[in-house]
Structures are given as structure tokens and as C-alpha cells.
């Protein structure tokens, strides 16, 4: 991260940032950590960091997220402090995040996966699920590998359902298939029935984790999807049944018109976009 900062920041800004970070680390000062984290917003511009070559998983992730100079400076500060004295700074960083403004919190959550010992901040990540601020929720839930790596089943299911409730882009949630579970499948079915009862639409993408758990009421849900006048709903039902190992689910699509389309040009969840 320091190399990226050196490539992108003006010398005077580098001097200010590196000097402050060194002070935080050598004096193990929580007070200075809070102060510098806040001052970065005024001292470092919010310009996009150009990363031409991703030489490591970290730089690849930073490039994919479109990190800005001020964000990179903040994450560098936190990473340097945690590497200097993890035991001392973990509680300080957790407290810092509790009082951070929206932009500072978004930066922390979005780039949490690149911090040393990031698992120590699980409580902070889970707390972010309570928010109704879309940018904060998106920072932890969309395009972020942290939930799949650290959330337990209940936390994961809570995040997935809230993403659907908030109308977020479910396709951007990572590792959905790997974290699929029977309880989530049941919750999705209950949620869909509530929406249908209120004559409200259900995002076809929500069904992505359901395929391996098709039985009982979920089979009825698949029949409804496959018979829907909405092509995207039909495709969602088809994809779920196709990955199921249950004969009864496979039977639902045995003579479905989508078979021919799928054979000619296979489709996936990424293609179910209105």
C-alpha cells in the first residue's frame, strides 16, 4: 500500500502522511490514530488511484474496488498501526469505527479484507448490517469477500435477506453458492410468499442459493416460477431445478420450453437481469 501511495501522492502529502503514521505506530497512540484518520479527509484528495498492474491479491482487490487516494491513506494508516501492535490497536480501531462518519465507515468496511487480522473486527462488520444507509450496507455486503469468510450462518442469512429487502444487486454478493444453506432457502421461500400475498414482485436473483434444497414448499415455489409469465422468473426456477439432485425437481423441467433455449445457449444467474 505504501508503494501505491508513493506512486500516486504528491511528495508533500506523502511526507505529511508517512510522518503522522510513523508517530502513531512508534508512540502507540490511540489519540493520534483518531486524529490522523479524521485529518486524512482534508489532507489527502479523493482522486482515483491508478493501478496498472495488480501484482498481488491485495492490489487486485484495491483495483477492483476503485480505491481513492484518501481511502488508501486511511487503510494504510490502520494496517500500519495493526502491524505495529495488534493487541493495542485492535480495540482502538473498533472504537474509531463506532464514531466514524459515513464516508470513513464505508472505507473501513469496503477494505476490511486487506487489514491484518481482519477477523478481529467481526462485530463491527455485523453491526453494519443494522444500517439502512445503502452505501454503508453495500460496503460490507456487495463485492466484499469478508462476509463469506467470517460470518456465521445466521449472520450470512441476515445479510442476504436484508440485501433483498433493500433492493440491492444480489448478483454482487460473493460466494452465494458456497454459503447456501437449508435455513436460508426456507427464509427465502417465506419472504417470497409474503411478497406474493401482497401482490409485490420478487427479485428472481433471490433464488440463487435455493437449488440444492428443493423439497416441500420450495417445490411448489419452483412450479410457480416455471409457470410465470415473467421469463426471468422462469429462468430462476429452471436454474434452481437444474442444480438440484432431487428427481422430483428435475422432473419439473424435463419438458419445459427452456430446455431447448438452454441447450442452444446456456444461461446463468448473471443473465437474469431485467
URTA-V928925 format. One record per helix or strand of 3 or more residues. SS is the DSSP state (H for helix, E for strand). FROM is the first residue (numbers start at 0). TO is the last residue. Records with the same first field share a line. If there is no record, write none. Layout:
# URTA-V928925
SS: FROM-TO  FROM-TO
This chain:
# URTA-V928925
H: 1-7  10-25  29-42  56-64  68-83  85-97  101-109  111-113  117-129  133-140  145-149  152-164  169-171  181-196  203-208  210-212  216-225  230-242  246-251  257-263  268-270
